[in-house]
Amino acid sequence: MKKILALAMAAAMSLSLAACGGGNGAASSKPAASNPPAASSTPSGSTGGGTQGSGFTTVEPGKLHMSTNAEFPPYEMLDDSGNPIGIDVEVAAAIAEKLGLELVVDNMGFDAALLAVQNGQSDIAMAGITVTEDRLAKMDFTDSYATGVQVVIVKEGSDVTMDNLGDYMIGTQLGTTGYIYASDTPENGGYGEDHVIGFETGAVAVQALVSGQVDAVIIDNLPAQEYVKANAANNLTLLEGTWVEEDYAIALQKGNVSLMEAVNGALNELKADGTFQNIVDKYITAG
């Protein structure tokens, strides 16, 4: 059991997984938040068009707080001014608009982003989040909006292959399913904790590969392509094939049924009217 997050957008939307361009999200953004805003049960009082929230509640009246880890291009990353942008940010902004809310992006570590939604400190979490049994026990999830594929980055000429990966030292991002699966016991399909090092971000894991601290990095496909391009001078490459495929969905606090229904309804409207695909096409070019 392994994890591959190749950012092939949901099966319903045929996409090629080519590298991305840029774009500005319509979100109101905040700097990295180590202390997300305190939760509030005050009704949002949505007044916008599209999907109306009938009695749903949000952390802050009139706003939809999204916790994320802006280290996952093209889904979420920072622009030159330090503002979060990307597919997830723009999709969340479109959902907020349909609900008559203003999007606020709270950027933080990946684990913190999940905890924020669990603890009611954010309304939704989007960060290429895979639906797993363990996470389902702690959070609720919308319908899937994308298929993730994880791949393996190595140095050109490396002896590492998909078949012997467990014989080498592997780098991953802490908190991701790549880390969880790879560090699991061999009996469960992993390689064991002795063969895996977790890093704060994917970029740090890739730098550990460049410096020789690890022999390979397991990471989602589109970020992997970006990291390989950014490190062209270091002769990095992707192993052929995928490591694992999974579904991405939006996470919400467990039990907030009315908000779940509102967000899910807005998401499906965005898929149906082509808005979702238009956002994707800004960041991922087919071909």
N, C-alpha and C positions, 0 to 999 in steps of 0.2 A: 504494500500500500504506500504510494508515494504521492507527491504533489506537483502538478504542473500547471502553471498559470499563464498560458499563452493568451494574450488578450484578444481572443477571437470573439467578437461581440455576439450576443445571444444567437442561438441557432436560427431564430426567427429573422435575424438580420444578417444576410450573407455578407461577410466582410473578409478582406484579406488582412493579414497581420503585418502590414508594412509600417515603416517608421512614421512618426507623427509630425504635425506642424504645431503652430501655437494658437492662442486665442485667449480672450479675456472673459472670465466668468462674470456673471451678473451678480455675484455675491458681494455682500458686505463682509469684509474679512477682518480678522483679528490676529495679532502675533501669536506665536506659540504659547499655548495656554497650559501652564502647569496646574492652575487652579481654575477649572471650568466654572461657569456661573452656577450659583445655587439653584436648585430645582424649584419650580413654582407650579401649583396645580390650577392656576387661574386660567379659565377658558381663553382661547386665542381670539375669539371674536372675529373669525375670518369673514371678509366681505368681498373677496375677489371672485372672478368668474371661474369657469371650468368646474373642477371638482370641489364641492363645498364641504367643509368640515362640520358635521352636525354634532355639536357638543364635544368635539375632541379638545384635548388640552395640550399645551406646549410649555416648555420650561419658562419662557418669557412671553407675556402677552404680545401678540402681533408679530412674533418672530419664530423662525424655525432654526434651531441651533443644530448644526451638523458638525460632529467631531470627526477628524480625519488625521492622517499622517501624510503630509504632502511630500512624499519621497517615492512616488509610484507613477512616473510618467507613462502614458499620457493621461492616466485617470486623475491623478492629482500631483501637482508640483508647484513650485513658486516661480513667479515671473521675475523680471529684473528688479522690480520694486519690492519684492518679498511678499507679494499677494498670492494666495492660492488660486490656481487656475486648473483647467483640465476637464475631462469628460464628466467625472463624478460631480465636480463643482457646478458645471453648467446644468447638468440634469437636476441636481438638487435645487438650483435656483429656479428652474422651470416648474418643478413640483411646488415649491414655495409660492410661486406666482399663481398657480392654479388654486392653491389653498388660501389665497389672499394674505400671504405672510411675506415678511422680509427674511431672506436667508442670511444667517450669520455663520461664518466658517471658523471653527475653533481648531487650530492646528496644534497637534501634540504628538507624542509617541504613539506607536501602533497599539500597544497594550493599553495605554491610557485612553485612547479613543474608544476602545471596546468597553473599558470600565466606566467611562463617562455615560454611555448610553445605558449600561446596566444599572447604574446608580441614579439615573434620572437627572444627570447634569447636562446631558444633551438630548435632543429629540430623536435624532437619527445618527447613525454612523455609516460612512461610506469611505472605504479605503481598499478596494479590491478584496472585500471580505468574503471568504469562503464559508458556505453553510456546512457545519459539521455537527455531529451528534452532541458533542460537548458544548458547543456554542448554543445549540438549540435548547439546551437545558437552562441556559442563563439569559438568553435573549430571544426575541421574536424576529422573524425575517419576512420581508416581502417576497413576491415572486422574483425569480431570477431575472436579471437584466443583462447578463453577459456570461460567457464561458471563459474560464481562465486556464491557461496552460503554462506549466513550469518547465523550464529548460535548464541546461547545465552549461556554465561558462568555464572554459579552461584556457590555458596558454597554448598557442599554436605549437604543434610538435609534442604535446603532452601525451603520455602513455595512458591517461585516464580515459575510460570508455564508460558507456552506460552499464555494461556488465560488471566491470571491476571497480565501480565507484566506491563501494564500501571498503576497499583496501586503502583508500587515501583519506586525507583530511579535507573535510567539506565545510564551507562557509555558508551561512544563511542569515536571514534577518530574524532576530528574536521575535517571538510571538506569532509568527506566521505558520501556516500549516506546513510549509517547507521545512521549517525547523522542527516542528512537532513530529512530523512523519519520519524525517531523516534520523532524528535522535532516538526514535523508538527502538525497541529491541529487535534483533534479527528475526526472532520468532514472529513478530508482528509486521515484518516487511521493512523495518528500518535498518540502520547501520550501527546503532548504539551511540551513547553519549560520548564515548571516547573518540569517535570519528567525526564529531560535529562541533563547530564553534558558532555560537550565535552572536551577531553584531547588532548594534543599535539601528542601523539602516542598511539597505542594500548597497549603497555607495561605499560604505565603510567595508562591507564584506568584499566588494570588488577590489578595493585598494589592498586588502589583505591578500588577495590572490596575486595582484601585481607584485607585492613585496615578498611573496613566497611563504607567507604565514599559513595559507591553505593551498590545496591543489586544485580545487574546483569550487564553484559557487552555484547553488540551486536557487533560482529566482524566476519570476514571471517573465514570459517571453518578450513583451514589448519593452519593459524596463531593461531587460537583458540586452536587447538590440541597441538601446540608447547608451548603455554603459560600454558596450563593445565599441561603438562609434566614438564615444568620448575618450576612449583609451586606445585609439588606433596605433599610437606609437609603442604601445606595450604588447602588441601582437596577441590580443585576446580573440577567441573564437567560440562559437556555440557547437556543442556536440550535436550530431545529427539525431533527430527524433525528439520526442517529448518525454518528460518524466512523469507527469500526472495531469489529468484534466479535472476541473471542478467548476462549480457554478458560483457566481458572485450575486449577492443580494444586499438590500439595505437592512441594517440592523436597527431595532427599536427596543425600548425597555419592555420587558415581559409583562403582559397583561394590559397594555394600553391599546385595547381593541379598536376604539373609535379612531385613534390617530393612525393605527395600522391600516384600517380600511380606507381612510382618506388618502394616505400616501400611496398605497397600492393602487387605488383607483386613478390617482393622478399619473402614476408611472405608466399604467396601461393605456391611458389616454395619450400620453406622449409617444408611446410606441405606435398606437393606431393612427395618429394624425401625421406621423413622419418627423415630428420634432426630435425625437430621440436619435433617429438615424442621421438627421442633419447635424446634430451635435457631434456624433461619432465621426462623421465624414470630415469635420474640421480638423480632427486630430489624427485620424488613421486614413491613409490613402490606399485605395484598392489598386491591385496590380502587382 
